[in-house]
């Protein structure tokens, strides 16, 4: 197996581990329930990426071929992350406030997801192995979804009234 593939996967593992550690730390310190839930969910998603990448890395190191990992590669992110925004009680909705530390964590998180997206995009374009391209494209799509969720959370936390008007068609009552 080309060493280039192993180096790419090593870098991907490190990037995903760094992201997971950041999400865990930020999730623990987040004061806002939405930010806490989203960051914790993203940490779980990063763990899934790490496990998939490590499985392929180990196999390639043992001289397996990319094609041997079609089931690992076909795993996709679950839509459950979307639910992070829905289970808020009326009281929680009224108490939503922009917490500067949560907003900063979301901003940093968006940068991390963008960097991951860009990395997988480059690898997808550079590989000559069709199934490796599929794998990088799937990871890229998952990172894009993570970014969109972070962006939505940022919008919710920075301007809750506008977010609720846009998403639910009504204005929050002042509390």
Beta strands, then each sheet from edge to edge (+ up, - down):
end
